[in-house]
């Protein structure tokens, strides 16, 4: 069984482009609740790898119209999978703008 990070350990976003949405108590409570239900990284689990999830991610990004409070739009990810997803989203936005 993997060692899971504490659920109460809320990670504040990095200081680059800080979004105050992630400081809302409602978001913090929702992420704690979601990580209790889905403690493992969803993307790793799909590949048969057991990895503790470290954060809750919006499947459809808020910038693309994803519902920020819809629990069906949330997934738990590890840092590596989240970074990969963010980079893919960034590349997609750059292609669309070009």
C-alpha positions as CSV (number, residue, x, y, z in Angstrom):
1,X,0.0,0.0,0.0
2,X,1.5,3.4,-0.9
3,X,2.3,6.0,1.7
4,X,-0.1,8.8,1.1
5,X,0.6,12.5,1.8
6,X,-1.5,14.0,4.6
7,X,-4.9,15.1,3.3
8,X,-4.8,18.2,5.4
9,X,-1.6,19.3,3.8
10,X,-2.9,22.0,1.4
11,X,-0.2,23.1,-1.1
12,X,-0.5,26.7,-2.0
13,X,0.1,27.4,-5.7
14,X,3.5,28.5,-6.9
15,X,4.0,32.2,-6.9
16,X,4.0,32.3,-10.7
17,X,0.6,33.7,-11.9
18,X,-1.0,33.1,-8.5
19,X,-4.8,32.5,-8.8
20,X,-6.7,33.5,-5.7
21,X,-9.3,30.9,-6.6
22,X,-7.1,28.2,-5.1
23,X,-6.9,30.1,-1.7
24,X,-10.7,29.8,-1.2
25,X,-11.7,27.8,1.8
26,X,-14.4,26.1,-0.3
27,X,-11.7,24.9,-2.8
28,X,-9.5,23.6,0.0
29,X,-12.5,21.7,1.5
30,X,-13.4,20.3,-1.8
31,X,-9.9,19.1,-2.5
32,X,-9.6,17.4,0.8
33,X,-12.9,15.6,0.3
34,X,-11.9,14.6,-3.3
35,X,-8.5,13.2,-2.2
36,X,-10.2,11.1,0.4
37,X,-12.4,9.5,-2.3
38,X,-9.5,9.3,-4.8
39,X,-6.2,9.2,-3.0
40,X,-4.1,7.8,-6.0
41,X,-3.0,9.6,-9.2
42,X,-5.7,8.8,-11.8
43,X,-3.3,8.9,-14.8
44,X,-0.7,6.6,-13.1
45,X,-3.5,4.2,-12.1
46,X,-4.7,4.0,-15.7
47,X,-1.2,2.8,-16.6
48,X,-1.1,0.3,-13.8
49,X,1.2,2.3,-11.5
50,X,0.3,3.0,-7.9
51,X,1.3,6.6,-7.1
52,X,-0.1,8.8,-4.3
53,X,-1.9,11.8,-5.7
54,X,-0.7,15.2,-4.5
55,X,-3.2,17.6,-5.9
56,X,-6.7,17.9,-7.4
57,X,-6.9,19.0,-11.0
58,X,-9.7,20.3,-13.2
59,X,-10.1,17.8,-16.1
60,X,-11.5,20.5,-18.3
61,X,-9.4,23.6,-17.3
62,X,-11.2,26.5,-15.9
63,X,-9.6,28.7,-18.7
64,X,-11.4,26.5,-21.2
65,X,-14.8,26.7,-19.5
66,X,-14.5,23.8,-17.1
67,X,-16.8,23.9,-14.1
68,X,-14.6,24.8,-11.1
69,X,-17.0,23.2,-8.5
70,X,-18.3,20.1,-10.4
71,X,-16.8,17.1,-8.8
72,X,-17.1,15.2,-12.1
73,X,-14.6,17.7,-13.5
74,X,-12.0,16.8,-10.9
75,X,-9.2,14.2,-10.7
76,X,-6.4,13.5,-8.3
77,X,-2.9,13.7,-9.9
78,X,0.7,13.3,-8.8
79,X,3.1,16.2,-9.5
80,X,4.6,14.5,-12.6
81,X,1.2,13.9,-14.3
82,X,-0.1,17.3,-13.4
83,X,3.0,19.0,-14.9
84,X,2.7,16.8,-18.1
85,X,-1.0,17.7,-18.4
86,X,-0.4,21.4,-17.9
87,X,2.4,21.4,-20.5
88,X,0.1,19.7,-23.0
89,X,-2.6,22.3,-22.3
90,X,-0.1,25.1,-22.7
91,X,1.1,23.7,-26.0
92,X,-2.5,23.3,-27.2
93,X,-3.3,26.9,-26.4
94,X,-0.1,28.1,-28.2
95,X,-1.1,26.2,-31.3
96,X,-4.6,27.6,-31.3
97,X,-3.2,31.2,-30.9
98,X,-0.7,30.8,-33.8
